[in-house]
């Protein structure tokens, strides 16, 4: 497994575009000065040994050298040892509704963003547990297979957006079925939870049956209902609100009855998510009730420094830059590329 020990240094690579800007400014200044001395074509004939190609090559080599130096400072490392660790924890699959109705802002900043914040806070409390991500709208798919890599989980979580699924709707049954099949199959003694985060607007049906099937397999379905039962308009991409075929603004309301039915069928609990932090505490309390079992985790350790290889490459690039001169090599004068 590859990583950087000090990745903040990589931001220095943003200076590379600035080097190109400085280069362009330098070229313009050089041309202006040459015009002051005389006709550019005549000056070129008076300086037959000047090689624009060599000058360009030296610039590119220095740019590469700068990039390699930054990579060295970031300390690239490679994990050389993979070990299987046994830990006591639970397995959790987050099944997140990303339909358009989750854009509603009756929960600040929006239903979806509030849900993502809640999941991130939950992950921060994990130590030996595993987590997976499933997203759904009119269809459902696994966004992140179950893992103990919390950094990756947060990264995938931040990238979740309604645009991930073109087919709109709310197919809760399919989301539960996919979540049910996303757990590891080795240890039946591990507590397993499906955390369904939705506004409860099920458009496909059979969700209750899917929750019952998950419960029979030893999984508990917890439902986090996001939004207000009073309803809220759904923002569109143009600064307004979504409208139906008649031109009326679409109102999306939290279906608490559906959420409670799903939680009861899945043997879990229903938690209402609003603008307070109560839902976070309730969820954490529910998860602590689950049985912790032995979980196997793949862990990379004994990271070896790889900056030496980058340093050698940097040294080679600098040597090449030093030996290249801006005058034409007599051996290459007949080659058109070097003229």
C-alpha positions as CSV (number, residue, x, y, z in Angstrom):
1,X,0.0,0.0,0.0
2,X,1.4,3.4,-1.0
3,X,1.1,6.6,1.0
4,X,2.7,10.0,1.7
5,X,3.9,10.6,5.3
6,X,3.7,14.4,4.8
7,X,1.1,14.9,2.1
8,X,0.7,18.7,2.9
9,X,3.9,19.3,0.9
10,X,2.2,18.2,-2.2
11,X,0.3,21.5,-2.3
12,X,3.6,23.0,-3.4
13,X,2.9,21.4,-6.8
14,X,0.4,24.2,-7.3
15,X,3.3,26.5,-8.0
16,X,4.1,24.6,-11.3
17,X,1.4,26.6,-13.3
18,X,3.0,29.7,-11.9
19,X,6.4,28.7,-13.4
20,X,4.7,28.4,-16.8
21,X,3.3,31.9,-16.4
22,X,6.7,33.3,-15.4
23,X,8.2,31.5,-18.5
24,X,5.6,33.1,-20.8
25,X,6.3,36.5,-19.4
26,X,10.0,35.9,-19.8
27,X,9.6,34.9,-23.5
28,X,7.6,38.1,-24.2
29,X,10.2,40.3,-22.5
30,X,13.0,38.6,-24.4
31,X,11.3,39.2,-27.8
32,X,10.7,42.8,-27.0
33,X,14.4,43.3,-26.1
34,X,15.5,41.5,-29.3
35,X,13.3,43.8,-31.4
36,X,15.0,46.8,-29.9
37,X,18.3,45.5,-31.4
38,X,17.0,44.8,-34.9
39,X,15.0,42.5,-37.1
40,X,14.4,39.1,-35.4
41,X,15.1,37.2,-38.6
42,X,18.4,39.0,-39.1
43,X,19.4,38.4,-35.4
44,X,18.6,34.7,-35.8
45,X,21.1,34.5,-38.7
46,X,23.7,36.3,-36.6
47,X,23.2,33.8,-33.8
48,X,23.2,30.4,-35.7
49,X,24.4,28.4,-32.7
50,X,21.6,29.4,-30.3
51,X,19.2,26.4,-29.7
52,X,15.6,27.3,-28.7
53,X,15.1,23.5,-28.3
54,X,17.8,23.3,-25.6
55,X,16.4,26.3,-23.8
56,X,13.0,24.7,-23.8
57,X,14.4,21.3,-22.7
58,X,16.3,22.9,-19.7
59,X,13.0,24.5,-18.5
60,X,11.1,21.2,-18.6
61,X,13.9,19.5,-16.8
62,X,13.9,22.1,-14.0
63,X,10.1,21.8,-13.7
64,X,10.4,18.0,-13.4
65,X,13.2,18.5,-10.8
66,X,11.0,20.8,-8.8
67,X,8.1,18.3,-8.8
68,X,10.5,15.5,-7.7
69,X,11.8,17.7,-4.9
70,X,8.2,18.2,-3.6
71,X,7.5,14.5,-3.8
72,X,10.7,13.8,-1.8
73,X,9.5,16.3,0.9
74,X,6.2,14.5,1.1
75,X,8.0,11.3,1.9
76,X,6.5,8.6,-0.2
77,X,6.2,5.3,1.6
78,X,5.3,1.7,0.7
79,X,3.7,-0.7,3.1
80,X,5.8,-3.9,3.0
81,X,4.0,-6.0,5.5
82,X,0.3,-7.1,5.4
83,X,-1.1,-8.7,8.6
84,X,-4.5,-10.0,9.6
85,X,-5.6,-8.5,12.9
86,X,-8.4,-9.9,15.0
87,X,-10.6,-7.2,16.6
88,X,-13.9,-7.2,18.5
89,X,-16.5,-5.0,16.8
90,X,-19.6,-4.8,14.7
91,X,-20.4,-4.5,11.0
92,X,-22.5,-1.5,9.8
93,X,-23.8,-0.9,6.3
94,X,-25.0,2.7,5.7
95,X,-27.8,2.8,3.1
96,X,-28.1,6.4,2.1
97,X,-31.0,7.9,0.1
98,X,-29.6,10.2,-2.6
99,X,-32.9,10.9,-4.5
100,X,-33.7,14.5,-5.4
101,X,-36.0,14.9,-2.4
102,X,-32.9,14.7,-0.1
103,X,-31.9,18.1,-1.4
104,X,-34.7,19.7,0.6
105,X,-33.5,22.2,3.2
106,X,-36.0,21.6,6.0
107,X,-32.9,20.2,7.8
108,X,-29.9,22.5,7.6
109,X,-27.9,22.6,5.4
110,X,-29.9,20.0,3.5
111,X,-31.3,16.5,4.2
112,X,-28.4,14.9,2.4
113,X,-25.6,17.0,3.9
114,X,-27.0,16.5,7.4
115,X,-27.1,12.8,6.8
116,X,-23.5,12.8,5.6
117,X,-22.4,14.8,8.7
118,X,-24.2,12.3,10.9
119,X,-22.5,9.3,9.3
120,X,-19.1,11.0,9.5
121,X,-19.5,11.7,13.2
122,X,-20.6,8.1,13.7
123,X,-17.4,6.9,11.9
124,X,-15.3,9.1,14.2
125,X,-16.6,7.0,17.1
126,X,-15.7,3.7,15.5
127,X,-12.5,1.9,16.6
128,X,-12.6,-1.8,15.7
129,X,-15.8,-1.8,13.6
130,X,-16.4,-2.2,9.9
131,X,-18.4,0.0,7.7
132,X,-19.8,-0.1,4.1
133,X,-21.8,2.4,2.0
134,X,-24.8,1.8,-0.2
135,X,-26.5,4.6,-2.1
136,X,-29.9,4.5,-3.7
137,X,-32.6,6.4,-5.5
138,X,-34.6,4.7,-8.2
139,X,-31.8,2.1,-8.2
140,X,-29.1,1.1,-5.6
141,X,-25.5,0.1,-5.7
142,X,-22.5,-0.4,-3.4
143,X,-20.5,2.8,-3.1
144,X,-17.9,1.3,-0.7
145,X,-17.5,-2.4,0.2
146,X,-17.4,-3.1,3.9
147,X,-14.1,-2.1,5.3
148,X,-12.2,-1.0,8.5
149,X,-10.5,1.8,6.5
150,X,-12.3,4.8,7.9
151,X,-10.3,7.3,5.9
152,X,-11.6,5.8,2.6
153,X,-15.1,5.7,4.1
154,X,-15.0,9.4,4.7
155,X,-13.6,10.1,1.3
156,X,-16.4,8.1,-0.5
157,X,-18.9,9.7,1.8
158,X,-17.9,13.2,0.8
159,X,-18.2,12.3,-2.9
160,X,-21.9,11.1,-2.6
161,X,-24.3,13.2,-4.6
162,X,-27.7,12.7,-6.3
163,X,-26.0,12.8,-9.7
164,X,-24.4,9.4,-9.0
165,X,-27.7,7.7,-9.9
166,X,-29.5,8.8,-13.1
167,X,-32.7,6.9,-12.3
168,X,-34.6,8.9,-9.8
169,X,-37.2,7.6,-7.3
170,X,-36.8,5.9,-4.0
171,X,-36.3,2.1,-4.2
172,X,-35.9,1.3,-0.5
173,X,-36.5,-2.4,-1.0
174,X,-33.5,-2.8,-3.4
175,X,-31.3,-0.7,-1.1
176,X,-32.1,-3.1,1.8
177,X,-31.5,-6.2,-0.3
178,X,-28.1,-5.0,-1.5
179,X,-27.1,-3.9,2.0
180,X,-28.1,-7.4,3.3
181,X,-25.7,-9.0,0.8
182,X,-22.8,-6.6,1.6
183,X,-21.8,-8.0,5.0
184,X,-18.9,-10.4,5.4
185,X,-20.1,-14.0,5.5
186,X,-17.5,-15.5,7.9
187,X,-18.7,-14.8,11.4
188,X,-22.4,-15.1,12.4
189,X,-21.7,-13.9,15.9
190,X,-20.9,-10.3,14.9
191,X,-23.6,-7.7,15.4
192,X,-24.8,-6.5,12.0
193,X,-26.8,-3.3,11.4
194,X,-28.3,-1.7,8.3
195,X,-28.7,2.0,8.9
196,X,-31.2,3.2,6.4
197,X,-31.1,7.0,6.0
198,X,-34.1,8.4,4.0
199,X,-37.1,10.7,4.0
200,X,-39.3,7.6,3.6
201,X,-40.8,8.4,0.2
202,X,-40.8,4.9,-1.1
203,X,-42.0,4.7,-4.7
204,X,-41.4,1.1,-5.4
205,X,-43.0,-0.9,-2.5
206,X,-41.9,-4.2,-0.9
207,X,-39.6,-2.3,1.5
208,X,-41.2,-3.8,4.6
209,X,-40.8,-7.3,3.2
210,X,-37.1,-6.7,2.5
211,X,-36.6,-5.4,6.1
212,X,-38.2,-8.6,7.5
213,X,-35.9,-10.7,5.3
214,X,-32.9,-8.9,6.6
215,X,-34.0,-9.5,10.2
216,X,-34.4,-13.2,9.5
217,X,-30.7,-13.3,8.5
218,X,-29.6,-11.8,11.8
219,X,-29.4,-8.1,10.7
220,X,-31.1,-5.2,12.4
221,X,-32.5,-2.4,10.3
222,X,-32.3,1.1,11.8
223,X,-34.1,3.8,10.1
224,X,-33.1,7.5,10.3
225,X,-35.9,9.6,9.0
226,X,-34.5,12.9,7.7
227,X,-36.7,16.0,7.2
228,X,-40.0,17.5,8.4
229,X,-43.4,15.8,8.2
230,X,-44.8,19.3,7.2
231,X,-42.9,19.1,3.9
232,X,-40.4,21.3,2.1
233,X,-39.7,22.3,-1.5
234,X,-36.9,20.7,-3.4
235,X,-34.2,23.1,-4.8
236,X,-33.3,22.8,-8.4
237,X,-30.1,23.5,-10.3
238,X,-31.2,27.0,-11.3
239,X,-31.8,28.6,-7.9
240,X,-35.5,27.8,-7.8
241,X,-37.6,24.8,-6.8
242,X,-38.6,21.7,-8.7
243,X,-42.1,21.7,-10.2
244,X,-44.4,19.0,-11.4
245,X,-46.1,18.7,-14.8
246,X,-48.7,21.2,-13.9
247,X,-46.1,23.8,-12.9
248,X,-46.8,23.5,-9.2
249,X,-43.8,23.4,-6.7
250,X,-43.1,19.9,-5.5
251,X,-43.3,19.5,-1.8
252,X,-41.4,16.6,-0.1
253,X,-42.5,15.5,3.4
254,X,-40.9,13.0,5.7
255,X,-43.0,9.8,5.8
256,X,-42.6,8.8,9.4
257,X,-45.2,6.0,9.2
258,X,-43.1,4.3,6.6
259,X,-39.9,4.8,8.6
260,X,-41.5,3.3,11.7
261,X,-42.8,0.3,9.8
262,X,-39.4,-0.4,8.3
263,X,-37.7,-0.2,11.7
264,X,-40.3,-2.5,13.3
265,X,-40.0,-5.0,10.5
266,X,-36.2,-5.0,10.7
267,X,-36.0,-5.3,14.5
268,X,-34.2,-2.0,14.9
269,X,-35.3,1.5,15.9
270,X,-36.7,4.6,14.2
271,X,-34.8,7.8,14.8
272,X,-36.0,11.2,13.6
273,X,-33.2,13.4,12.3
274,X,-33.8,17.2,12.7
275,X,-31.5,20.2,13.3
276,X,-30.5,19.0,16.8
277,X,-27.8,16.5,17.8
278,X,-30.4,14.2,19.5
279,X,-30.4,11.7,16.6
280,X,-26.6,11.3,16.8
281,X,-26.8,10.3,20.4
282,X,-29.7,8.0,19.9
283,X,-27.9,6.2,17.0
284,X,-24.7,5.8,19.0
285,X,-26.7,4.3,21.9
286,X,-28.5,1.8,19.6
287,X,-25.2,0.6,18.1
288,X,-23.6,0.0,21.5
289,X,-26.4,-2.6,22.1
290,X,-25.2,-4.7,19.3
291,X,-23.1,-7.8,20.0
292,X,-19.4,-7.3,19.3
293,X,-17.7,-10.2,17.7
294,X,-14.3,-11.1,16.3
295,X,-13.5,-9.3,13.1
296,X,-10.6,-9.8,10.7
297,X,-9.0,-6.7,9.3
298,X,-6.2,-6.4,6.8
299,X,-3.5,-4.0,8.1
300,X,-0.5,-2.6,6.3
301,X,2.5,-1.9,8.6
302,X,6.2,-1.4,8.5
303,X,6.2,1.3,5.8
304,X,9.5,1.8,4.0
305,X,10.7,5.2,2.9
306,X,10.8,5.5,-0.9
307,X,12.3,9.0,-1.2
308,X,15.7,7.6,-2.0
309,X,14.5,6.4,-5.5
310,X,13.0,9.8,-6.1
311,X,16.2,11.4,-5.0
312,X,18.3,9.4,-7.5
313,X,15.9,10.4,-10.2
314,X,16.1,14.0,-9.1
315,X,19.9,13.9,-9.2
316,X,19.8,12.5,-12.8
317,X,17.5,15.2,-14.0
318,X,19.7,17.9,-12.4
319,X,22.8,16.5,-14.0
320,X,21.1,16.4,-17.4
321,X,20.0,20.0,-17.0
322,X,23.6,21.1,-16.2
323,X,25.2,19.4,-19.1
324,X,22.8,20.7,-21.7
325,X,24.0,24.0,-23.1
326,X,21.9,26.5,-25.0
327,X,24.1,26.4,-28.1
328,X,23.5,23.8,-30.9
329,X,25.6,20.6,-30.8
330,X,27.6,20.3,-34.0
331,X,26.5,16.6,-34.2
332,X,22.8,17.5,-34.4
333,X,23.0,20.6,-36.7
334,X,21.6,18.7,-39.7
335,X,18.6,17.5,-37.7
336,X,15.7,19.8,-38.3
337,X,14.3,19.4,-34.7
338,X,17.4,21.2,-33.3
339,X,17.4,24.1,-35.7
